[in-house]
């Protein structure tokens, strides 16, 4: 009997070891999951894409088995566990755009210098007194004062005061829902930023929303070289992995302002599993020469939200002090 007990205990230990190894392999696969929407290409092929590529609206994650009402609670719990296990966690890949890239006047060079982040290292602070208290204000002409405009968010008709494209409705809804549900995280409750990585880099795809006036301001922004390996101006790969040089999707909290290798800059803290390494990767908002407010394909960054020299002051002035930035892909789950 003693021999049988020992044998039984060894069998249990061996089984536990196998299960642990299997779970670890599944965890690793989940962290490196890729998402392919090519199977949905036919359905979205009829959608025109002038300034952005069509992205399938169906869920782009591996389908988990549905749980019927008669399924036992244990089986339901196991299925729910696998749904969580195989959810996207940082590494995301979408299919190439179906439509051709829009025409643009020229191409700008990529970023050639990455700024590392060392915890505890001091950086030259930015003089915030030089930032405007009311960013994006147009200068009065011929002594005339600009007329105030009524908020538009309540009517659901977002506008861009700069005459650019409107904020994608689905991204705006996700950003506002997250902002309202987590308002305690954000000290800056007037402005939020939204980035649509579905659009070509020659297009305005970074919006600053003024929740007080209801206005929005569209500007250009770069994406990472790792997100656009063929350099066609479309971001198709996103990663949370260090040294990937890729952009990361998700919700961000803006942090300290400083002057670094790229000039005026602002730290970003990732609030999602898909961008949790933003701070250590030195993914920031910064000044750049390879982004212009014009019809140019932007140069590629190291994953940072690089904006034009002409807009960095407005961006820092509006989003400083703990604001929300949401980087997503319009007409998708992200």
Secondary structure as UniProt FT lines:
FT   HELIX           2..31
FT   HELIX           38..40
FT   HELIX           41..44
FT   TURN            45..46
FT   TURN            69..70
FT   HELIX           73..85
FT   STRAND          92..93
FT   STRAND          106..107
FT   TURN            119..120
FT   STRAND          124..125
FT   HELIX           128..130
FT   TURN            135..136
FT   TURN            142..143
FT   TURN            153..156
FT   TURN            161..162
FT   HELIX           169..181
FT   HELIX           183..185
FT   STRAND          191..196
FT   TURN            197..198
FT   TURN            201..202
FT   STRAND          206..210
FT   TURN            211..213
FT   STRAND          216..219
FT   HELIX           225..227
FT   TURN            229..230
FT   STRAND          237..238
FT   TURN            242..243
FT   STRAND          250..260
FT   TURN            261..262
FT   STRAND          263..270
FT   TURN            273..274
FT   TURN            276..282
FT   STRAND          284..288
FT   STRAND          296..297
FT   STRAND          305..308
FT   TURN            309..311
FT   HELIX           312..319
FT   TURN            320..322
FT   STRAND          324..328
FT   TURN            330..331
//
